[in-house]
Amino acid sequence: MTNNDIFKKLRVALMLRDDQIVEILQLVDFRMTKSELGAFFRDEKHENYMECGDQVLRNFLNGLVIHLRGTKESPKNPMDVIAIHKQEAKPKEFTKSEGSPKKDFKPKTDFKKKPDSKPNFKDKKPTKKIEIVEKVQYKNGKNSKS
């Protein structure tokens, strides 16, 4: 497993965006731009792919400790920080005042509505179950006189 793989897995597991990773690296005075950071997360076959060095990963991990736990002077609860990341990662919901782009779209020509292709199951009555297995007598090759 390479440093790039570790970096990718930490980013996904902690739900970090690129700008948050840059801020974490700045906590330990390590400057890096988003484009340099994006090169680490690319496919190995991509022309702009860059190998993540030990120094970058070490500084990220040290910054991550400070980001999650805080400093001795101002400690933090790591679970609170992760909960904040989860809230920021959720997609925003549209309100009626904002409207969604799909609802505002109006085609130039009027199209007739097609009938629903899904069957309506509410109208059907429940049917009786048909027993597939019939009662069978097994003789096991013995002739019995009864």
C-alpha positions in Angstrom: 0.0 0.0 0.0 1.5 3.3 -1.1 1.4 6.7 0.7 -1.1 7.8 -1.9 -3.5 5.0 -1.0 -3.3 5.8 2.7 -3.9 9.5 2.0 -6.9 8.7 -0.2 -8.4 6.3 2.3 -8.0 8.8 5.2 -9.6 11.5 3.1 -12.7 9.4 2.3 -13.0 7.9 5.8 -12.9 11.4 7.5 -14.9 13.0 4.7 -12.4 15.8 4.1 -12.5 18.2 1.2 -9.3 19.5 -0.5 -9.5 22.9 1.2 -9.9 21.2 4.6 -6.7 19.1 3.9 -4.8 22.3 3.0 -5.9 23.9 6.3 -4.8 20.8 8.2 -1.4 20.9 6.5 -1.1 24.6 7.5 -1.6 23.7 11.2 1.9 22.2 11.0 3.3 25.0 8.8 3.4 22.9 5.7 2.2 24.9 2.6 0.6 23.1 -0.3 -1.9 24.2 -2.9 -5.1 22.3 -4.0 -3.7 21.5 -7.4 -0.6 19.9 -5.8 -2.9 18.0 -3.5 -5.1 16.9 -6.4 -2.1 15.3 -8.0 -1.8 12.8 -5.1 -5.4 11.6 -5.6 -5.2 11.0 -9.3 -4.9 7.6 -11.0 -1.3 6.3 -11.3 -1.6 6.2 -15.1 -2.6 9.9 -15.3 0.0 12.3 -16.7 -0.3 14.7 -13.7 -0.1 12.0 -11.0 2.5 12.6 -8.3 3.9 10.2 -5.8 3.1 11.2 -2.2 6.3 11.5 -0.2 6.9 10.4 3.3 7.3 14.1 4.4 3.8 15.1 3.1 2.0 12.2 4.7 3.9 12.7 8.0 2.9 16.3 8.1 -0.7 15.5 7.2 -0.9 13.0 10.0 0.6 15.4 12.5 -1.7 18.1 11.4 -4.7 15.7 11.6 -3.9 15.0 15.2 -4.0 18.7 16.0 -7.1 19.1 13.9 -9.0 16.3 15.7 -7.6 16.4 19.2 -6.7 20.1 19.5 -3.7 21.3 21.4 -2.9 20.9 25.1 -4.1 24.4 25.8 -7.4 23.9 24.0 -8.3 20.2 23.6 -11.2 19.1 21.4 -13.3 16.0 21.3 -12.5 14.1 18.0 -16.0 12.8 17.6 -17.4 16.4 17.6 -15.0 17.3 14.8 -16.0 14.3 12.7 -19.7 15.0 13.3 -19.1 18.5 11.9 -17.4 17.0 8.8 -20.5 14.7 8.3 -22.9 17.7 8.4 -20.8 19.6 5.9 -20.6 16.6 3.6 -24.3 16.2 3.3 -25.9 17.6 0.1 -27.9 20.7 0.5 -31.7 20.4 0.1 -33.6 22.9 -2.1 -36.3 25.0 -0.6 -39.4 26.2 -2.5 -38.1 29.7 -2.5 -34.8 28.7 -4.2 -36.5 26.2 -6.6 -34.6 23.5 -8.3 -33.3 23.7 -11.8 -35.4 20.7 -13.0 -38.7 22.3 -11.9 -37.9 25.6 -13.6 -37.2 23.9 -16.9 -40.0 24.2 -19.4 -39.8 22.6 -22.8 -40.7 24.7 -25.9 -43.3 22.2 -27.1 -46.0 20.6 -25.2 -45.8 16.8 -24.9 -48.6 14.6 -23.9 -48.1 12.6 -20.8 -47.4 9.0 -21.3 -49.4 6.5 -19.1 -47.5 5.2 -16.1 -45.5 2.1 -17.0 -45.6 0.8 -13.5 -48.5 -1.5 -12.6 -50.8 -0.3 -9.9 -50.8 -3.0 -7.2 -53.4 -1.4 -4.9 -56.3 -2.5 -7.1 -55.5 -6.2 -7.2 -57.1 -8.6 -4.8 -55.0 -11.1 -3.0 -55.0 -14.5 -4.7 -55.0 -17.9 -2.9 -51.7 -19.7 -2.7 -51.6 -22.8 -4.8 -49.8 -25.7 -3.1 -47.1 -26.9 -5.4 -46.1 -30.0 -3.4 -48.6 -32.8 -3.4 -48.9 -35.4 -0.7 -47.0 -38.5 -1.8 -46.8 -42.0 -0.3 -43.4 -43.6 -0.3 -43.3 -47.4 -0.4 -39.5 -47.9 -0.3 -39.8 -51.1 -2.3 -41.5 -53.2 0.4 -44.8 -55.0 -0.2 -47.0 -54.7 2.8 -50.1 -56.7 3.2 -52.7 -54.7 5.1 
